[in-house]
Amino acid sequence: MARIPRVASFFLFLTKLSIGQREVTVQKGPLFRAEGYPVSIGCNVTGHKGPSEQHFQWSVYLLTGPTQEVQIISTKDATFSYVMYAPRVRSREIYVERVQGSAVFLHISKLQMKDSGEYECHTPNTDGRYYGNYSAKTTLIDFMLIPGPSYTERFAAGDVRLDKLRASTFRLTVGSLQPSDQGQLFCEAAEWIQDPDGTWTFITKKQTDQTTLWIQPAGRDFQVNITTESTFTAGKPLELVCLVVGSGRDPQLQGTWFFNGIEMAGIDAGGVLGLKEDYKERAREGQVQVSKLNPKAFSLKIFAAGPEDEGAYRCAVAEVTRTQMGSWQVLQRKQSPDSHVHLRKPAARSVVMSTRNKQQVVWEGEALTLLCKADGAESLLSVNWWHVPQDQTQPEFVAGMKQDGTVQLSDSYGELNNHGNARLEKTDWGTFQLEIPSTSVTDSGTYECRVSERTRNQAGDLSWTQKIAVTVKSLQSSLQVSLMSRQPQVKLTNTLDLSCIVGADYADLKVPLTVTWQFQPAGSQAFHQLIRITHHGTIEWGHFPSQFQRKSKVSQSSFRSQLLIHDATEEEAGVYRCKVEVYDRNSLHTDGPMRASAISHPLQIAVTLPESNLKVNSSSQVQEIPINSNTDIECHILSRSTGNIQFAVTWYFSSISTNAPWRKILEMDQTNVVEYGDEFHTPWRKQKFHTERVSQDTFQLHILNAGDSDQGRYRCSVKEWLLATNGAWYQLGEEMSGLTELKLRPTGSKVRVSRVSWSENATEHGEATIHCSLESPGGSASLFSVTWYRNGENSGSKMLVHLQQDGLLEYGDDRLRSPLHCYRSSPTDFVLKLHRVEMEDAGMYWCKVVEWQLHGTPGKWVSQASDESQHVALTVLPSEPTFPSRICSSAPLVYFIFICPFIMFILLLVALLCLYRKARKLSTLSLNAQKEKALWVDLKRAGDRYTNRRDGEEEGEDI
């Protein structure tokens, strides 16, 4: 608001400038500002040409270098600032505010001493020529404000200001006047002179007349009341609060307490406490406390009140102000009504037993807190807790506390592993609290609290008993987990939304849960961990598959876990399930055991392709163009599917012949790779046909130098492909366009090929010759090319060879160079010769003859007309078999020829072995016979000798 008058006067001054030449003006200086204060310097340009919004550049000539320009900021160039000003520009401590297209303000939020200097505003030329002035300067002045010690804080807060209005005029402003500001004010001015060496020398100083400043206190009415309990218990704290209602903001108040009309304590506006003699001793012992809770509230607290504190209390509050001498001056004073406080009389004692939050049913693992409260007169009490387990009658001791505060825990409840270390506490004189931090199912049953009081007047202790039934519900038996999906079938690239929900009984339990998402891919027999969210909040990713981590987002509440898988692909199709593990609340801070776990039912998720919205223009049209001209055939897409869609376009051609098949010209797949058809794979056809995507939904087939052979019907097939995030392509749909018939305007030429139907027989591995004849040789200016085609039973229509008008041969497949030969045998005859005919060469053969003539300068061969022959049926007969072939063609004979010698060799070998064994046997027998014969001869000789000897002896005897 403080800048509005300055802006108005600045622009009022600008309206007085002349129009017709450029004039740049800035605020008239010098401008006087204090360190730490803001400054705004206006700059305006008039009489300019060009755009209405002009650019401004601010520079400064500092006192340390009055001839050196230092660039500060520009509305045109973000890199204009010099290093010393760049950080302040980036932090917006220095910025330019545009108030009009031709007027701006330079704002410096917090001036520094080094900012003094001559500031220049410059406007770049947009006039076409220089006419007028393009910059203006003003001076910003070397001063620092130093507040006195008593005004340092108020100066920093902006309540005290000193402004220099002119070279010799200063103004002091003091806001939020205080009583301490009252007194005599005067101004002291000192005059200094600067020597040639740059030093300043003091000359003289003078003071103005003194002015008296009086501070009139603002009278503000208020009321005083006391809040407290009307009764108190002996030995318990008693607190009274004195509240001030009304008065102004942050008043300076002092309060005084009275008991039965006698002053007992007070606290002044400065916080100084004063106590009377009777209460000083109690305050030193910590029994009495007097304090100021806030600027409008005083407190009196007696920590152990007794019968002597029963009576009437009153507080008096005075609003004060500090005088010049430092003392407190009372502006107004108010008292509260008396507040009577009575000692609470003892009543008959009774015992009440309850659970915290009034819940007698808790979940396993939750804390169970039992309260046993005795009323009546305050006294020293002892307590014992007992537990009767469910379906049992014998009580078990749990814990006890004696009158002196000694606690005793049973062995089972004192161990940390069993119940989390049960605790017994005394919250006040008659209230006992038993806490079991982590319950188990065995903690169900009836709990009994027995309070005892020792009395001096009776023979024994007095006791009171109370019971309460508690049920601990099992987490495992109540745990139910279900897995849900918004839809079991997810469209490709959509988001798969799965929710693992814990049963309704767990919804309000809010126990820590660990959820594990598992996945079984299609075709797999095992589940794999996708992600595990522990009850501590940590996330553990599984190792299969890797794409889930990049695409998944998981969120979890106390009873629900949601898994979102974005850009679903076939890799995400399969079976999902979730496993939930339940822990007690203490497990958030300790490593407690798992209490329960459950696995959801498996959920089958299928990822399907989205419906295709592909539509292609199906209307038919006819194009008639001059021969040898260029033309374009268009394929237009009317509608498409959503997502990352690309198209594959295939162009087909059918000649004007009757029942001519559709032949693929070329295909541009979804990655813009072009592949030509078998019959269009030659270099001259690649030059003639090429495709282009001219817009997002339009493709064109460019045909160069259209000739007679290019006449026919054209159409395109569009396939719609969806690119998934995993890099896989999915075909969504396919549409065929309407027909475009291409006609050439007649040139007067006519080619006629003989239409005689005939068939040809050839023998396998032999030769075949097929003829193609013209009815007339044509004019002398004409040349002819011929193309041979074959339609096999299994291979379809195929271009074999092309004999160009200049005699060059071009094969549809390089493998046909050896078995095929095409030539012109006479001016009217073309011949196709097949060397070494195979059985698969059988089929229908025909030729297409094109007439060519030279046109233009320089001459260019242009097709004039074309004609096709009748189809020739080539039948391939099996060749006559030779003797070796007959042998090789008979499997039994082959077996006989190759196996029989082997068998004969085996038999011969066996016979030889038999003969060998028989010969050895005969040899052995012969040897034995010879030995026997020799023995027999020897024996005979011996016998003869013996006979002769006997005969001799006998003859001797006879003699």
URMO-V156624 format. One record per run of one state. SS is the DSSP state (alpha for helix, beta for strand, coil for the rest). FROM is the first residue (numbers start at 1). TO is the last residue. If there is no record, write none. Layout:
((SS FROM TO) (SS FROM TO))
This chain:
((coil 1 3) (alpha 4 14) (coil 15 21) (beta 22 26) (coil 27 30) (beta 31 31) (coil 32 38) (beta 39 46) (coil 47 56) (beta 57 62) (alpha 63 65) (coil 66 69) (beta 70 74) (coil 75 82) (alpha 83 90) (coil 91 93) (beta 94 100) (coil 101 102) (beta 103 108) (coil 109 112) (alpha 113 115) (coil 116 116) (beta 117 122) (coil 123 131) (beta 132 132) (coil 133 134) (beta 135 140) (coil 141 148) (alpha 149 156) (coil 157 159) (beta 160 166) (coil 167 168) (beta 169 174) (coil 175 178) (alpha 179 181) (coil 182 182) (beta 183 185) (coil 186 187) (beta 188 194) (coil 195 199) (beta 200 207) (coil 208 210) (beta 211 213) (coil 214 221) (beta 222 227) (coil 228 230) (beta 231 232) (coil 233 237) (beta 238 246) (coil 247 252) (beta 253 259) (coil 260 261) (beta 262 267) (coil 268 272) (beta 273 275) (coil 276 276) (alpha 277 284) (coil 285 287) (beta 288 294) (coil 295 296) (beta 297 302) (coil 303 306) (alpha 307 309) (coil 310 310) (beta 311 322) (coil 323 327) (beta 328 335) (coil 336 338) (beta 339 343) (coil 344 350) (beta 351 355) (alpha 356 358) (coil 359 360) (beta 361 363) (coil 364 367) (beta 368 374) (coil 375 380) (beta 381 389) (coil 390 395) (beta 396 401) (coil 402 406) (beta 407 409) (coil 410 410) (alpha 411 414) (coil 415 415) (alpha 416 419) (coil 420 422) (beta 423 428) (coil 429 430) (beta 431 436) (coil 437 440) (alpha 441 443) (coil 444 444) (beta 445 453) (coil 454 461) (beta 462 473) (coil 474 474) (alpha 475 478) (coil 479 480) (beta 481 485) (coil 486 488) (beta 489 491) (coil 492 495) (beta 496 502) (coil 503 503) (alpha 504 506) (coil 507 512) (beta 513 521) (coil 522 527) (beta 528 533) (coil 534 538) (beta 539 541) (coil 542 546) (alpha 547 551) (beta 552 556) (coil 557 559) (beta 560 565) (coil 566 569) (alpha 570 572) (coil 573 573) (beta 574 583) (coil 584 584) (alpha 585 588) (coil 589 593) (beta 594 599) (coil 600 602) (beta 603 608) (coil 609 614) (beta 615 616) (coil 617 620) (beta 621 625) (coil 626 630) (beta 631 639) (coil 640 644) (beta 645 655) (coil 656 662) (beta 663 668) (coil 669 673) (beta 674 676) (coil 677 677) (alpha 678 680) (coil 681 682) (alpha 683 688) (beta 689 695) (coil 696 697) (beta 698 703) (coil 704 707) (alpha 708 710) (coil 711 711) (beta 712 723) (coil 724 728) (beta 729 736) (coil 737 739) (beta 740 744) (coil 745 752) (beta 753 753) (coil 754 758) (beta 759 763) (coil 764 767) (beta 768 774) (coil 775 781) (beta 782 792) (coil 793 795) (beta 796 803) (coil 804 808) (beta 809 811) (coil 812 815) (alpha 816 819) (beta 820 826) (coil 827 828) (beta 829 834) (coil 835 838) (alpha 839 841) (coil 842 842) (beta 843 855) (coil 856 859) (beta 860 868) (coil 869 871) (beta 872 877) (coil 878 882) (alpha 883 889) (coil 890 890) (alpha 891 958) (coil 959 959))
